Amino acid sequence: MSFHEIMLEYFRGERVGALLYALPAGLLFVGLAVTALKAERGAFAWGLAIPTALVGVLLVGVGATIGLRTPGQVAALERAYAEDPAAMVAEELPRMRKVNANWPRLVGVWAGFVVIGLGLRFGARADWAHGVGPALVLIGACGLLIDGFAERRAIPYTAALEALAAEQGVALDPPA
């Protein structure tokens, strides 16, 4: 695959993930919050509704933002690549290295949500904790899926950028 094809595949995946996974998941989370509060008004429902509504709104916003900005981002990268591939890779590769450096932290955060959620559900007695616990497990699992797909897209794109940097003679600091 050419660099251009790899780049397009990466950003196609970003857009699909944003518009067809993150955004609908956010709507589902908001729907879950509303449904919980329609089903009952107690501490369990509020414990479930608050985190799922907050994360749902966040997912809708992030999904829409990434999905809508991606075509412009691709067009700008294509122009930069056509005009000066070395300058494009000198800017894009450090950005992607930063993105990739965040994956271990994000996996830890999402795993933390799952562990804390399970702890609240099985270790606490309060009704609110029994609502928050499953919400955190759901949020953590969703984060692991979204970022799992994103990481798998980012690795070949970054490798293609590194190959392009070598081909163009772009001297960059080694990855951290």
C-alpha positions in Angstrom: 0.0 0.0 0.0 1.2 3.5 -0.8 1.6 6.1 1.9 -1.4 8.0 0.6 -3.6 4.8 0.8 -2.4 4.1 4.4 -3.2 7.7 5.3 -6.6 7.6 3.8 -7.3 4.2 5.5 -6.3 5.7 8.9 -8.6 8.7 8.6 -11.4 6.7 7.1 -11.3 4.6 10.3 -11.2 7.7 12.4 -14.3 9.1 10.8 -16.2 5.7 10.9 -15.2 5.2 14.5 -16.4 8.7 15.4 -19.6 8.8 13.5 -20.7 5.1 13.6 -19.4 4.1 17.0 -18.6 6.9 19.4 -21.5 9.1 18.5 -24.2 6.3 18.5 -22.6 4.9 21.8 -23.0 8.4 23.3 -26.7 8.5 22.2 -27.2 5.0 23.7 -25.6 6.2 27.0 -27.9 9.2 27.2 -30.8 6.9 26.4 -29.8 4.5 29.1 -29.6 7.5 31.6 -33.1 8.6 30.6 -34.5 5.1 30.8 -33.0 4.5 34.2 -34.7 7.6 35.5 -38.0 6.7 33.9 -37.8 3.2 35.4 -37.2 4.5 39.0 -36.2 7.6 40.9 -34.1 6.1 43.6 -30.3 6.3 44.3 -29.6 3.3 42.0 -31.1 5.1 39.0 -29.4 8.4 39.7 -26.1 6.5 40.2 -26.5 4.9 36.8 -27.9 8.0 35.1 -25.4 10.7 36.0 -22.2 9.0 34.7 -23.8 7.6 31.6 -25.5 10.9 30.7 -22.2 12.8 31.2 -20.1 10.4 29.2 -22.9 10.1 26.6 -22.9 13.8 26.0 -19.1 13.8 25.8 -19.1 10.9 23.3 -21.7 12.6 21.1 -19.6 15.8 21.1 -16.3 14.1 20.5 -17.8 11.7 17.9 -19.4 14.6 16.0 -16.3 16.8 16.2 -13.9 14.2 15.0 -16.3 12.9 12.3 -16.9 16.4 10.9 -13.3 17.7 11.1 -11.7 14.6 9.5 -12.4 15.5 5.8 -10.8 18.9 6.2 -7.9 17.4 8.1 -7.4 14.9 5.2 -7.6 17.6 2.6 -5.0 19.7 4.4 -2.7 16.7 4.8 -3.1 15.8 1.1 -2.3 19.4 0.1 0.8 19.4 2.4 1.9 16.1 1.1 1.6 17.2 -2.5 3.4 20.5 -1.9 6.2 19.3 0.5 6.1 15.7 1.8 9.1 16.3 4.1 7.4 19.3 5.8 4.2 17.3 6.1 5.9 14.4 7.7 7.9 16.6 10.0 4.7 18.0 11.4 2.5 14.9 11.3 4.9 12.3 12.7 5.5 14.0 16.0 1.7 14.4 16.4 1.1 10.7 15.9 4.0 9.8 18.2 2.2 11.8 20.9 -1.0 10.0 20.1 0.7 6.6 20.4 2.4 7.5 23.6 -1.0 8.0 25.2 -2.4 4.5 24.5 -0.9 2.8 27.7 -2.3 5.6 29.9 -5.7 5.4 28.3 -5.9 1.6 28.6 -5.0 2.1 32.3 -7.7 4.7 32.8 -10.4 2.5 31.1 -9.3 -0.6 33.1 -9.4 1.6 36.2 -13.0 2.5 35.4 -13.9 -1.2 35.1 -12.1 -2.2 38.3 -13.6 0.7 40.3 -17.0 -0.1 38.9 -16.8 -3.8 39.8 -15.6 -2.7 43.3 -18.5 -0.4 43.8 -21.0 -3.0 42.5 -19.7 -5.9 44.6 -18.0 -4.2 47.5 -20.4 -1.4 48.5 -23.9 -1.6 49.9 -25.3 1.7 48.9 -27.9 1.8 46.1 -26.1 4.7 44.4 -22.9 2.6 44.2 -24.8 -0.3 42.7 -25.8 2.1 39.9 -22.5 3.9 39.5 -20.6 0.6 39.4 -22.2 -0.9 36.3 -22.1 2.5 34.6 -18.3 2.7 35.2 -17.9 -0.9 33.8 -19.8 0.1 30.7 -17.9 3.3 30.3 -14.5 1.5 30.7 -15.5 -1.2 28.3 -16.6 1.3 25.7 -13.3 3.3 26.1 -11.3 0.1 25.7 -13.1 -0.7 22.4 -12.9 2.8 21.0 -9.3 3.2 21.8 -8.5 -0.4 20.9 -9.7 0.3 17.3 -7.9 3.7 17.3 -4.6 2.2 18.4 -4.7 -0.4 15.7 -5.3 2.2 13.1 -2.6 4.5 14.4 0.3 1.9 14.4 0.4 1.3 10.6 -0.1 5.0 9.9 2.7 6.0 12.2 4.9 3.3 10.6 4.1 4.7 7.2 5.0 8.2 8.4 8.3 6.9 9.8 9.1 5.3 6.5 8.2 8.5 4.6 10.4 10.5 7.0 13.4 8.2 6.2 12.6 8.3 2.5 12.4 12.1 2.6 15.5 12.5 4.8 13.6 14.1 7.6 15.6 14.0 10.8 13.4 13.8 13.8 14.1 12.9 17.4 13.5 9.2 18.1 10.2 8.3 19.6 10.0 8.7 23.4 
